[in-house]
Amino acid sequence: CFLTGAAKLVVVIAIFLLTFYVISQVFEIKMDANLGHIFARSALDAAARSTKPPRYKCGISKACPEKHFAFKMSSGAANVVGPKICVEDNVLMSGVKNNVGRGINMALVNGKTGELLDTKFFDMWGGDVAPLIEFLKTIQDGTIVLMATYDDGATKLNEEARRLISELGSTSITNLGFRDNWVFCGGKGIKTKSPFEQHIKNNKDTNKYEGWPEVVEMEGCIPQKQD
C-alpha cells in the first residue's frame, strides 16, 4: 500500500511538473511572439520616421546655415489668390492673414534680428505711385525688403519708383510689365544686385491663367546683417 501510495504521489508530481513545464513553454513562446511583434513595430516606426523628409523653416527644401534667415515667398495667382511671404517660419503676409492687396506687396524685416518691421501693399493699377515712393524713401539701411506682385504690380510704376527698387538690388524692376508675376528679396544699403529675384512675363501664348502668368515662387537663405 505504501509503495502504491508513493507511486501515485510520484505520478502526480510528475504530471504536475510536466504540466507546469508545458504551460511555461507556451507562455514563453507567447511572450517571445509579443516581444517580437513589439520590436517589429518599433523597427517599422523607426524606418517610417527615418524616411519621412525633415521639415525646415517656411517649408524650404534644405536648412539654412548659421547666421542666415530662411525665407519662402510666392506671387499672387491671377487676381484670385494673394501672395505669401514667410521668414523664419513666420508668415508675414498672406491672404489668410488678410494683409495683402492688388499691386506690390512689401514686407520689411530687421536685417540683424529677423524681426518683422512693417507690411504694406500699394495698388499699382487703380492707385497712386506717390505713397510707394514715399515709403521706399523711409526704409532704413540694413533692412531686408521682400516684394511680391498680385494681379498687376506695374501699370502705375514710374522711373523714380523703379530706380528706388533697383537700389534695393532688383534687376527685373526695370522691365516689370502689366500683370507680370514677380517676387524679390533685397535690402537697403545692398552693394550688389540681389540673387533673390524671379520674374515671369505676362504672355497670352504661355499664360497659365487667362490673362495672367503662372505663380512664381522663390526660397532661400538671407545672410544676417553683421555689425
Secondary structure, 3 states (H helix, E strand, C coil): CHHHHHHHHHHHHHHHHHHHHHHHHHHHHHHHHHHHHHHHHHHHHHHHHHHCCCCCHHHCCCCCCCCEEEEEEECCECCCECCEEEECCEEEECCCCCCCCCEEEEEEEECCCCCEEEEEEECCCCCCCHHHHHHHHHCCCCEEEEEEEECCCCCCCCHHHHHHHHCCCCCHHHHCCCCCEEEEEEECCCCCCCCEEEEECCCCCCCCECCECCCCEEEEEEECCCC
